[in-house]
Structure formats: C-alpha cells, structure tokens
Amino acid sequence: MERFQNTGQPDWDWWGKLWPTPGATLRQLGVEPGLSVAEVGCGSGYFALPAARITEPAPVYAVDLDEALLDELDALAGRQAIGNVVPVHGDARDLTGVLPEPVDVLVVANTFHGVDDRAEFVEETFRAVAPGGSLVVVNWHDRPREATTVGGEPRGPPTGLRMDPEETAEAVRGAAPFELDRRVDLPPYHYAVVFDR
C-alpha cells in the first residue's frame, strides 16, 4: 500500500491558518447531526474530530494508511472525550473493504489531486456512499504553488497536480453516476465540489 501522490500530512498549525473553524467548514459542506461520515486520508484528525462532534452519536470513520497518525487521532479523541470517531487503518482504494457500512457523507480532503487511478477511486467512493448520501471533494485551487503561501512559505501540491473545480467535477461524474450538487469556494486557496448519490 502506498499513499496517494503528494498527500503528506501537514502540521495542525498551518491547517489552522487555512481553516480556523473546521467545524463550520464541514457544516457548510453538508455534515450534519446524525449523519455517518468517512474521511479519506484523515491524518491526525483535523477534520475527522470536529466532524465527530457535529454528527454525534453517528460514527465518523477516519481512514488513513499511516498507523502513527491514526494513533495520534485516537489519543486526541480520548483527550477531547470524543467517542464516535472510529480510526480505520486501510487503503482508500478499498473503501468498501475497510468501512463497515456505506456512509451518508464521504469527505476526500486535499488528496484527490494525488490519486493515481481516479476513475477506479471514484467508482469505489460511489459504492461506499449510501443511496441519498454525498461525496465531498476538497481541493486546492489550480494556482501556481508559489501563490498559495501559508506563514510566508509556498504550500500545497505541486502546480502540475492541481485541478480546477470543473476538472474535478468531470473526473467524478465521468467515472460514476454522481450528480453535481454544488461548488463551494473555501478561501483563501481551496474549493469543494459536493456530489449527490
């Protein structure tokens, strides 16, 4: 198992500069009380933990290949008394094999640009989302990397890997029968595309 291209876990400090209120961002993207959620490439839980606070008692499955990051997430969940986040060690290309059930909301944040076989991955996400559920893809805008700075330094994937919202929408809708719901701008450097199953 290898992680997707250029999808390493940055530290919480600069995520906090981009998304000072991750819970508000998740609500904007359709994460609501009582919905089950899976986050692909969750890292140490910057989105998974606030998602679990919103959806409680419904589960949030936090999927990652890196066991050390999942251990960190589990420890943070314990310290914050969050009992409904479920760390899942496994490959995002096998979501139906690692998730115990289809979910209401599947979040793919900051990893879609690095997926090697997007069509196969999107087909797998379609199977992992419950009927009536949604797929949320959060991506960096297609701008030169030197133009997306955090703390004075260029951040995000290499310029050549970035995708604009239309390219992301076409990649998803060309691979599985998702319906485009909406596009959401997430300043300063991101956008989300929300799809209905």
Secondary structure, 3 states (H helix, E strand, C coil): CCCCCCCCCCCHHHHHHHCCCHHHHHHHCCCCCCCCEEEECCCCCCCHHHHHHHHCCCCEEEEECCHHHHHHHHHHHHHCCCCCEEEEECCHHHHHHHCCCCEEEEEEECCHHHCCCHHHHHHHHHHHEEEEEEEEEEEECCCCHHHCEECCEECCCCHHHCCCHHHHHHHHHCCCCCEEEEEEEECCCEEEEEEEC
